[in-house]
Amino acid sequence: MEFITDFENALAKIDINSMMSMTNNFPLLLRLIRIHDDFIEGVHRSLRSSLEGICITGVGGSAIAGDICRAYLSGYELIPIISSRDYSIPQYVNKNWAVISISYSGHTAETISATRDASKRGCSLFLITSGGYIADNIRNTQKFRLPPGLKPRAALPLIVSIVLPILETLLGVQRTNLNSVSESLEQLHVKWDSICASPSSCAQLIKRRIPIFIGWKHLAPVAYRARCQMNENAKILAINSELPEASHNEIEGAATCAKHGFLPVLLRSREEDLEMKKRFEETIEIFIDNGCNPLNLDLKLQSRIQEILGYTYHLDLTSCFLADFLGVDAMSGERINQIKAKLKEF
């Protein structure tokens, strides 16, 4: 089953040979696809009453979309929502579970195997892909065909626009107006050029250093996404971490940050309570006392969904600027392709 708007016209605005162009069009991609309401209602009637859990399977940029949606809905779930990044799904996932399989390319070996596993168990299966092997060879699934041509990591907003309404429907919560979110992100992009924490200026701070992206709660997967984008686009090593856990162990390594060129980047949220604000501030103070000047990134966004997607958009752009500053090709994936070739994968 396919629900796609007129991608041909939208594609004319995007240079699919440029990571910067694809990333700049994050808001456009977020509103490009809409699932029909009648399908959503059908999902609601047929699954929700007997549903025991939801498993999201995928790797790379495809999997991160699931993590982001799961973090956004944290607190609304009355059933478990799990992520699986392996060749199989956990043994406890049975026919009373829904499985959302995501592979933009359609050739991801781990996702193909895990999706077959879910199909054999009789799970209610949703498949999100642009085509490839998985689209042609997996049966008994609701298929959502994404427009091809993008780099998988640039397709995150497209994938979110499908995964999120499916999850919201299965959980029985009100659907998020992603059109409104898309418009707000476009407005934010204009403002970023006039603030000191613009993607370009953040990239200059990160240049020649190893960033440690630190998130809390719903921004923890955003920190992970930022790490991956630095890896894939800027071709640098990066680290992600999470508070409050990091203040119980990793903070002991603060004295080595300045010595080895690490840059902590703390993602701040309007949802922080007084206790969490204090933990952030104390963490920052410890870094400073140990000769490391962290980046306290506060974009002052107005809602949880704006924070999740706004920070993601901002840091995606940061990775593209960093690639330009370092003179590397953000589109390449030489080492990833090398591993696939050795494993004889697609």
For each residue, the residues with C-beta under 8 A, 3 or more apart:
1: 39 142 143 144
2: 143 144 145
3: 33 34 35 36 39 144
4: 7 32 33 145 146 147
5: 10 32 33 34
6: 9 10
7: 4 10 11 32 147
8: 11 12
9: 6 12
10: 5 6 7 13 14 28 32
11: 7 8 14 16 147 149
12: 8 9
13: 10 25 28
14: 10 11 21 22 25 28 150
15: 18 21 22
16: 11 21 22 149 150 151
17: 21 331
18: 15 21 22 331
19: 22 23 151 154 233 320 323 330 331
20: 23 24 317 320 321 324 330
21: 14 15 16 17 18 24 25
22: 14 15 16 18 19 25 29 150 151 154
23: 19 20 26 154 313 316 317 320
24: 20 21 189 317
25: 13 14 21 22 28 29
26: 23 29 30 156 157 185 309 312 313 316
27: 30 31 157 182 183 185 186 189 313
28: 10 13 14 25 31 32 182
29: 22 25 26 32 150 154 155 157 158 161
30: 26 27 157 158 160 161 178 181 182 185 309
31: 27 28 34 161 178 179 182
32: 4 5 7 10 28 29 147 158 161
33: 3 4 5 144 146 158 161 162
34: 3 5 31 161
35: 3 39 40 144 162 165 166
36: 3 39 40
37: 40 41
38: 41 42
39: 1 3 35 36 42 43 142
40: 35 36 37 43 44 165 166 169 175
41: 37 38 44 45
42: 38 39 45 46
43: 39 40 46 47 48 166 169 170
44: 40 41 47 48 169 170 172
45: 41 42 48
46: 42 43 124
47: 43 44 50 51 98 124 170
48: 43 44 45 51 169 170 171 172
49:
50: 47 96
51: 47 48 54 79 96 97 98 124 170
52: 79 94 96 97
53: 79 80 81 82 93 96 97 98
54: 51 79 80 81 82 97 98 99 100 167 170
55: 81 82 83 84 89 90 93 97 98 99 100 118 123
56: 63 66 67 69 70 81 82 83 84 99 100 102 163
57: 63 83 84 85 86 89 99 100 101 102 110 111 114 115 118
58: 62 63 65 66 85 101 102 103 108 110 111
59: 62 63 85 108 110 111
60: 63 64 108 152 153 228
61: 64 65 104 152 153 154 155 156 159 228
62: 58 59 65 66 102 103 104 108 111 128 152 155 159
63: 56 57 58 59 60 66 67 83 85 102
64: 60 61 67 68 156 221 224 225 228
65: 58 61 62 68 69 102 156 159 160 163
66: 56 58 62 63 69 70 83 100 102 163
67: 56 63 64 70 71 83 221 224 225
68: 64 65 71 72 156 160 221 222 225 308 309 312
69: 56 65 66 72 73 160 163 164 167
70: 56 66 67 73 74 81 83 167 221
71: 67 68 74 217 218 219 220 221 222 308
72: 68 69 164 176 218 304 305 308
73: 69 70 76 77 81 167 168 171 173
74: 70 71 77 217 218
75:
76: 73 171 173
77: 73 74 80 81 171
78: 171
79: 51 52 53 54 171
80: 53 54 77
81: 53 54 55 56 70 73 77 167
82: 53 54 55 56 90 93
83: 55 56 57 63 66 67 70
84: 55 56 57 88 89 90 114
85: 57 58 59 63 110
86: 57 89 110 114
87: 109 110 113 114 117
88: 84 113 114 117
89: 55 57 84 86 93 99 114 117 118 121 123
90: 55 82 84 93
91:
92:
93: 53 55 82 89 90 97 99 118 121 123
94: 52 97 121 122 123
95: 121 122 123
96: 50 51 52 53
97: 51 52 53 54 55 93 94 123 124
98: 47 51 53 54 55 123 124 125 126 170
99: 54 55 56 57 89 93 115 118 123 124 125 126
100: 54 55 56 57 66 126 128 163 166 167
101: 57 58 111 114 115 118 125 126 127 128 129 134 138 141
102: 56 57 58 62 63 65 66 111 128 129 159 163
103: 58 62 106 107 108 111 112 115 128 129 132 134
104: 61 62 129 130 146 150 152 155 159
105: 108 129 130 132 152 346
106: 103 129 130 131 132 133 134 135
107: 103 112 132 133 134 345 346
108: 58 59 60 62 103 105 111 112 134 346
109: 87 112 113 343 345 346
110: 57 58 59 85 86 87 113 114
111: 57 58 59 62 101 102 103 108 114 115 134
112: 103 107 108 109 115 116 133 134 137 138
113: 87 88 109 110 116 117
114: 57 84 86 87 88 89 101 110 111 117 118
115: 57 99 101 103 111 112 118 119 125 127 134 138 141
116: 112 113 119 120 138
117: 87 88 89 113 114 120 121
118: 55 57 89 93 99 101 114 115 121 123 125
119: 115 116 122 123 125 138 139 140 141
120: 116 117
121: 89 93 94 95 117 118
122: 94 95 119
123: 55 89 93 94 95 97 98 99 118 119
124: 46 47 51 97 98 99
125: 98 99 101 115 118 119 138 140 141 142
126: 98 99 100 101 141 142 144 166
127: 101 115 134 135 138 141 142 143 144
128: 62 100 101 102 103 144 146 159 162 163
129: 101 102 103 104 105 106 132 134 135 143 144 145 146
130: 104 105 106 135 145 146 147 148 149 150 155
131: 106 135 136 145 148
132: 103 105 106 107 129 135 136 346
133: 106 107 112 136 137 346
134: 101 103 106 107 108 111 112 115 127 129 137 138
135: 106 127 129 130 131 132 138 143 145
136: 131 132 133
137: 112 133 134
138: 101 112 115 116 119 125 127 134 135 141
139: 119
140: 119 125
141: 101 115 119 125 126 127 138
142: 1 39 125 126 127
143: 1 2 127 129 135
144: 1 2 3 33 35 126 127 128 129 162
145: 2 4 129 130 131 135
146: 4 33 104 128 129 130 155 158 159 162
147: 4 7 11 32 130 150 158
148: 130 131
149: 11 16 130
150: 14 16 22 29 104 130 147 154 155 158
151: 16 19 22 154 155 331
152: 60 61 62 104 105 155
153: 60 61 156 228 229 232 233
154: 19 22 23 29 61 150 151
155: 29 61 62 104 130 146 150 151 152 158 159
156: 26 61 64 65 68 153 159 160 225 312 316
157: 26 27 29 30 160 161 309
158: 29 30 32 33 146 147 150 155 161 162
159: 61 62 65 102 104 128 146 155 156 162 163
160: 30 65 68 69 156 157 163 164 178 309
161: 29 30 31 32 33 34 157 158 164 165 178
162: 33 35 128 144 146 158 159 165 166
163: 56 65 66 69 100 102 128 159 160 166 167
164: 69 72 160 161 167 168 176 178
165: 35 40 161 162 168 169 175 176
166: 35 40 43 100 126 162 163 169 170
167: 54 69 70 73 81 100 163 164 170 171
168: 73 164 165 171 173 174 175 176
169: 40 43 44 48 165 166 172 175
170: 43 44 47 48 51 54 98 166 167
171: 48 73 76 77 78 79 167 168
172: 44 48 169
173: 73 76 168
174: 168
175: 40 165 168 169
176: 72 164 165 168 181 305
177: 180 181
178: 30 31 160 161 164 181 182
179: 31 182 183
180: 177 183 184
181: 30 176 177 178 184 185 305 306 309
182: 27 28 30 31 178 179 185 186
183: 27 179 180 186 187
184: 180 181 187 188 302 306 310
185: 26 27 30 181 182 188 189 306 309 310 313
186: 27 182 183 189 190
187: 183 184 190 191
188: 184 185 191 192 299 301 306 310 313 314
189: 24 27 185 186 192 193 313
190: 186 187 193
191: 187 188 194 195
192: 188 189 195 197 198 199 314 317
193: 189 190 198
194: 191 198
195: 191 192 198
196: 201
197: 192 201 202 295 297 298 299
198: 192 193 194 195 201 202
199: 192 202 203 314 315 317 318 320 321
200: 203 204 318 321
201: 196 197 198 204 205
202: 197 198 199 205 206 265 295 297 314 315 318 321
203: 199 200 206 207 318 319 321 322 324 325
204: 200 201 207 321 325
205: 201 202 209 263 295
206: 202 203 209 211 230 263 265 318 322
207: 203 204 322 325 326
208: 261
209: 205 206 261 262 263
210: 236 237 238 239 260 261 262 263
211: 206 226 227 230 236 238 239 262 263 264 265
212: 238 239 240 241 257 262 263 264 265
213: 222 223 224 226 227 238 239 240 241 265 267 315
214: 223 240 241 242 243 246 264 265 266 267 283
215: 219 220 221 222 223 224 240 241 242 243 267
216: 219 220 242 243 244 267 269 272 276 280
217: 71 74 220 269 271
218: 71 72 74 221 222 269 271 304 307 308
219: 71 215 216 222 223 267 269 307 308 311
220: 71 215 216 217 223 224 240 242
221: 64 67 68 70 71 215 218 224 225 308
222: 68 71 213 215 218 219 225 226 267 307 308 311 312 315
223: 213 214 215 219 220 226 227 240 241 242 267
224: 64 67 213 215 220 221 227 228 240
225: 64 67 68 156 221 222 228 229 312 315 316
226: 211 213 222 223 229 230 238 240 265 311 312 315 318 319
227: 211 213 223 224 230 231 238 239 240
228: 60 61 64 153 224 225 231 232
229: 153 225 226 232 233 234 315 316 318 319
230: 206 211 226 227 233 234 236 237 238 319 322
231: 227 228 234 235 236 237 238
232: 153 228 229 235 319 330 333 336
233: 19 153 229 230 316 319 320 322 323 330
234: 229 230 231 319 322 323 326 328 330
235: 231 232 323 326 328 332
236: 210 211 230 231 322 326
237: 210 230 231
238: 210 211 212 213 226 227 230 231
239: 210 211 212 213 227 262
240: 212 213 214 215 220 223 224 226 227
241: 212 213 214 215 223 245 246 250
242: 214 215 216 220 223 245 246
243: 214 215 216 246 247 276 279 280 283
244: 216 247 248 276 279
245: 241 242 248 249 250
246: 214 241 242 243 249 250 251 283
247: 243 244 250 251 279 282 283
248: 244 245 251
249: 245 246 252
250: 241 245 246 247 253
251: 246 247 248 254 283 286
252: 249
253: 250 256 257
254: 251 257 286 287 289 290 292
255: 258 259 290 291
256: 253 259 260 262
257: 212 253 254 260 262 263 264 287 290 291 292
258: 255 261 262 290 291 292
259: 255 256 291
260: 210 256 257
261: 208 209 210 258
262: 209 210 211 212 239 256 257 258 292
263: 205 206 209 210 211 212 257 292 294 295
264: 211 212 214 257 287 292 294 295
265: 202 206 211 212 213 214 226 294 295 297
266: 214 280 283 284 294 295 296 297
267: 213 214 215 216 219 222 223 297 311
268: 272 280 296 297 298 299
269: 216 217 218 219 272 307
270: 300 301 302 307
271: 217 218 304 307
272: 216 268 269 276 277 280
273: 276 277
274: 277 278
275: 278 279
276: 216 243 244 272 273 279 280
277: 272 273 274 280 281
278: 274 275 281 282
279: 243 244 247 275 276 282 283
280: 216 243 266 268 272 276 277 283 284 296
281: 277 278 284 285
282: 247 278 279 285 286
283: 214 243 246 247 251 266 279 280 286 287
284: 266 280 281 287 288 294 296
285: 281 282 288 289
286: 251 254 282 283 289 290
287: 254 257 264 283 284 290 292 293 294
288: 284 285 291 292 293 294
289: 254 285 286
290: 254 255 257 258 286 287
291: 255 257 258 259 288
292: 254 257 258 262 263 264 287 288
293: 287 288
294: 263 264 265 266 284 287 288
295: 197 202 205 263 264 265 266
296: 266 268 280 284
297: 197 202 265 266 267 268 311
298: 197 268
299: 188 197 268 307 310 311 314
300: 270
301: 188 270 306 307 310 311
302: 184 270 306
303: 306 307
304: 72 218 271 307 308
305: 72 176 181 308 309
306: 181 184 185 188 301 302 303 309 310
307: 218 219 222 269 270 271 299 301 303 304 310 311
308: 68 71 72 218 219 221 222 304 305 311 312
309: 26 30 68 157 160 181 185 305 306 312 313
310: 184 185 188 299 301 306 307 313 314
311: 219 222 226 267 297 299 301 307 308 314 315
312: 26 68 156 222 225 226 308 309 315 316
313: 23 26 27 185 188 189 309 310 316 317
314: 188 192 199 202 299 310 311 317 318
315: 199 202 213 222 225 226 229 311 312 318 319
316: 23 26 156 225 229 233 312 313 319 320
317: 20 23 24 192 199 313 314 320 321
318: 199 200 202 203 206 226 229 314 315 321 322
319: 203 226 229 230 232 233 234 315 316 322 323 330
320: 19 20 23 199 233 316 317 323 324 330
321: 20 199 200 202 203 204 317 318 324 325
322: 203 206 207 230 233 234 236 318 319 325 326
323: 19 233 234 235 319 320 326 328 329 330
324: 20 203 320 321 327 330
325: 203 204 207 321 322
326: 207 234 235 236 322 323
327: 324
328: 234 235 323 332
329: 323 332
330: 19 20 232 233 234 319 320 323 324
331: 17 18 19 151
332: 235 328 329
333: 232 336 337
334: 337 338
335: 338 339
336: 232 333 339 340
337: 333 334 340 341
338: 334 335 341 342
339: 335 336 342 343
340: 336 337 343 345 346
341: 337 338 344 345
342: 338 339
343: 109 339 340
344: 341
345: 107 109 340 341
346: 105 107 108 109 132 133 340
